[in-house]
Amino acid sequence: MELFPAIDLRDGKCVRLKQGDYSQETVYGGDPVAMAQEFEEDGARWIHVVDLDAARTGRPENRDVVAEIAGGVGVPVQSGGGIRDEFSAEALLERGIARIVIGTAAVEQPRLVRRLASRHPGRIAVGLDARHGEAAVRGWTEGSGVTVLEAIAWFDDAGVAAFIVTDIARDGMLTGPDVEGLAGVLGATRAEVVASGGVGSLDDLRALAALEVSGRRLAGVIVGKAIYEGVFTVSEALKALA
């Protein structure tokens, strides 16, 4: 099970939000490239980056910073936020991003995901941000009217690299992941599933690593605030997942 330490970008800085609320922001550093390098030095094999500004507006506010992060580390970078057309997707892929995460556009333009997944095997993931089972869009600010499980059914045969499922109510709260909900997702798809939101202890990581449904396990977990707040380090998290 892979660990994805997270870097959330707003105005070029590393931040974390509580429950996706842009008014509840904590700034953890002004040098996201240095942060990514620290994660790599501590053993991370992937870095997860989100452009929060772009997620809300659809404009590539931090694209240059994302590219700088990818160029500044020797491990693959997965990035999402505001990728709502082919140009935005191709621009990130061409600038060294190993895997892109499509959220809002996946719900509103499913054919876009299918085209990109066919063109770039293994490099397109679908991000599903859940609020009471419904997929939220536009930086978690709006509902979509589509459930997470409905959206997964749309793409299960599309060849996407992974589904990245975030529980908005738990994100940034350190209260534990939605293990039951993730079990439902594992049972609904053959694709890889990456969990996000709520991890607040090493025991949470162990619980996710132990989760199994019909012989399938989670492919990874995204962790942000617990690392920034010093609850555990990247190296400690890797040991727990191992």
JOPETA-V505525 format. One record per helix or strand of 2 or more residues. SS is the DSSP state (2 for helix, 1 for strand). FROM is the first residue (numbers start at 1). TO is the last residue. If there is no record, write none. Layout:
BEGIN
SS;FROM;TO / SS;FROM;TO
END
This chain:
BEGIN
1;2;10 / 1;13;18 / 1;21;29 / 2;32;41 / 1;46;51 / 2;52;57 / 2;63;72 / 1;76;80 / 2;86;94 / 1;99;102 / 2;104;108 / 2;110;119 / 1;124;131 / 1;134;137 / 1;142;147 / 2;148;155 / 1;162;167 / 2;179;186 / 1;192;196 / 2;202;210 / 1;212;213 / 1;216;217 / 1;220;223 / 2;225;228 / 2;234;241
END
